[in-house]
């Protein structure tokens, strides 16, 4: 059975490369799985807002982006997954205002 830490890693990686198919990613043994495409994609920053009026702002640095026709765009599936993970995990939602993307994979 996966613990919450393993499931968080699976959700993030699935949002990047597996079209949110967590089960497929889990079957690849997530502790050993490292997709080499992660190093090839452009990276950027994503700002997430939490609270009823967006009063808490968290910046996630070095987030894999989508490149299309020379333009770099935010990966919306990944951003939605990051919001879900940060909001549900008190380790990331309490007191931190800048998070490194790689910290979510540890």
Buried (B, 14 or more C-beta within 10 A) or exposed (E): EEEEEEBBBBBBBBBBBBEBEBEEBBEEEBEEBEBEEBEEBEEBEBEBEBEEEEEEEBBBBBBBBBEEEEEEEBBEBBBEBBBBBBBEBEEBBEEEEEBEBEEBBE
